Amino acid sequence: MNPIQQAIKTETRRQFFAQGAKGIGGIALATLMADEARGSVGERVGGLPELPHFAPKAKRCVYLHMMGAPPQMDLLDYKPQMRDWYDKDLPESIRQGQRLTTMTAGQARFPIAPSVFEFSQHGQSGAWISEILPLTASMADDICIIRTMNTDAINHEPAITFIQTGREVAGRPCIGSWISYGLGSLNRDLPTFVVMNAERSHPKAGQQAISAKLWSAGFLSPEFAGVGLRAGADPVLYVKNPEGVSTSVRRRMLDGLSALNQIQHERISDPATLARIEQYEMAFRMQASVPEMSDLSSEPASTWKRWGEEAREPGKFQNAALMARRLIERGVRFVQIYHRGWDVHNDAPVVLRAQAKDADRGAWALVQDLKERGLLDETLVIWGGEFGRTIYSQGALTPDNYGRDHHPRCYSLWMAGGGIKGGMVYGETDEFSYNIIKDPVPIRDYQATLLHVFGIDHERFTYRHQGLDAKLTGVEQAHVIKAVLA
């Protein structure tokens, strides 16, 4: 943001009225019509005036993050040659001295573990997809599979932080916050950016720690942080009125609190004060909008036939994905779902069947619902993790059981809708799914592409922080992956 825009955002109420006296009538009218305005979905509220830079293909995003890193060779990167390599050591010519985690660095051997799952080709692209993702396979012509994602991080915490914020160290805005800040809201009554956590699908599945810093606004105003929705009857803490407090009393309390915050803002001109006022007002509006959104009783029988009975259960991935569809319908711009349990250091075959069953059904149903409602063309759906997995086994190897360690050099994810070309497989890895041999996609290129479908030039989308023009894509050169654009 340039200095003029920053000055406008931080001007005091007295300065505002002094400079805009002629517009007071319009402001009064807008206030009188606020209730009617809140009912509209799709009309932009807030955001930077210069955005989007060009016509966007996507207006909304549902980001399905498989937390713990799904193994690409068991799901989306078929390597049939590995069956001939069972229990043979990974050649040093393939490993090329790559650093290892402390979990396998001490192993005497690195035995090849071929996937136990069958693969078959699907769609016009002939994409090879695992048997444990049958519904994903059925929509092969709707999705773009990228097989050559790669990252700088080899451990979960920095890798998740990197793909979400552009840096391995916490403290910067995540993708959802950047989009919220730049493009504003499509609904006044719900947050612009919503986050949900889905429980693991198998009791043996490893679970990574997760915290609100992953959906933090970083150095942006806190109003752009993700709002967490909890599973169960009370999705947002402290939104309901305390016992004995009526809505009218709550409204008078907020009006008084707002007046005090305005006085504070006039004294010190702290933008965070204005953000605090807006957050209180949003919480008040959410008292009506969140219960309506989370009430699934209005869903027809066809919903449960498509989504499965698990979608009724709070905490399940299918339930979170169904909530994401309902949020998107109501104008929420960015929905992030973390599905825990993909950290398969051991018992990979049995854990993956359970994890994939939930993720496959939920992601497929989400895409089908969005298509049916005419929303997919303007909604970007992303499915993937933070890095990949090793072709060699961590720990003991048997013909039907193995574990896989972290692997940053290559991994797979898929995208659909929102300006992405369906029915496509992009990039190629070697026969060990260990190194990239064609069309690598570093994290910064992936982030530049994500911004591009929203009509944002990543080079021009900056925020002045500590004397620098900070960007989601960082300081290294980043390129939009034009081949995957529709």
LINLINMO-V111982 format. One line per field, one symbol per residue. ss: DSSP state (2 for helix, 1 for strand, 0 for the rest). A space follows every 50 residues. Layout:
BEGIN
ss: ???
END
This chain:
BEGIN
ss: 00222222200022222220222222222222022222000000100000 00000000011111111000022220000222222000100222200000 00000000001100000011110000111122222222000011111111 00000222222222200000000022222222201000000011111100 00000100000222200000022200111000000000000000002222 22222222222222222200222222222222222222222222022200 22222220222200002222222222222000011111110010000222 22222222222222222222220002221111110001111110000100 10011110001111110001000111011000000111001122222222 222000000000111001110000000000022210
END
